[in-house]
Amino acid sequence: MILTVTPNPALDVTYRVPRLVPGGVVKADRVYRRAGGKGVNVARVLHSLGVPTLAVLPVGGSDGRAVVEELDSSGLAYQTVEVAGPTRRTVTVVSTADSTETLVSEPGEPPSDVEWAALLDVVRGRIGEASVLVSSGSLPPGAPVDAHAQLLALAAEHGVPSVLDTSGEPLLAGLAGRPAVVKPNADELRQVIGSDEPLRAMEMLRDAGAGAVVASFGARGMMARCADGTWLATPSRSLTGNATGAGDAAVAGIAEALAGGTPDWPGLLRRVVALSASAVLGPLAGDIDHAYLEAELPAVTVEEIG
Ligand SMILES: O=P(O)(O)OC[C@@]1(O)O[C@H](CO)[C@@H](O)[C@@H]1O
């Protein structure tokens, strides 16, 4: 199975509104509440593709219980660590008139040293069953900045390749865990070197410990850079929908490819671009449109660059 860890999960609340008016009052047509956080979304996408997964996450308080209830009803395999701090919420407002998403994200609660050690213990206990480890998302305040590196090190001890999807300091510190692949987006790449030079930022991430970098550029597609070369993949068209979670669908595709052994990079990139696009058409983060995925796969353009 593919083991995903979400150190800072959330109860994801999504409001669908006719139009978001800053400073105004707007009534939601639809309200969704589901277990979220990037690693949970990755596990959800993989589960919907029929890939065995295990989502590992801390939960606390009444929203933590809501997360567990929703995981039970979704059929995802999961293992939780009880923590004292309440699970945070994220709120996404999807405005149908102009197809925009606005995300408000709570920071989360600091884990105690004992709680953090318990999360590591769960991963240590299950990593032997995993083909790939995915460590995804932000860290709660007060968590060790090298938290992702600690998780990736457990995978490395078992020869299990890992995928890292985070940003800022946790990304840079996480590279010490030598992930097989990191998946930054354009903003995260800019943060890495402080300028808009994606290829240079990708190379820097590889120099600092990543085996390969698969970077997402929204509707412009994705780029992969590894020892074998650099490729750009472009979707057939830009879509409107809910792009929240499109990056998690891409991470699911990367993990799925790594589970099959050494990836065919152009093939991997084609699939992750199609997966990302199909996630935009899914109503919520963690959903994909399976019919669109199949239709888009042959339509993605992949070219080797540089
Ligand atoms: O705050 P983080 O951990 O970076 O991201 C959390 C989050 O906003 O990202 C997902 C979409 O990728 C949402 O479902 C989720 O709650």
The ligand as a Gaussian input file, in Angstrom:
#p B3LYP/6-31G(d) Opt

LIG

0 1
 O       -2.389000      23.965000       5.045000
 P       -1.857000      22.854000       4.166000
 O       -1.517000      21.641000       4.969000
 O       -0.744000      23.296000       3.278000
 O       -3.014000      22.485000       3.162000
 C       -4.230000      22.013000       3.620000
 C       -5.241000      22.137000       2.531000
 O       -5.647000      23.480000       2.371000
 O       -4.751000      21.702000       1.291000
 C       -5.707000      20.870000       0.660000
 C       -5.693000      21.119000      -0.793000
 O       -4.432000      20.781000      -1.312000
 C       -6.985000      21.100000       1.399000
 O       -7.888000      20.037000       1.283000
 C       -6.382000      21.163000       2.748000
 O       -7.117000      21.312000       3.826000

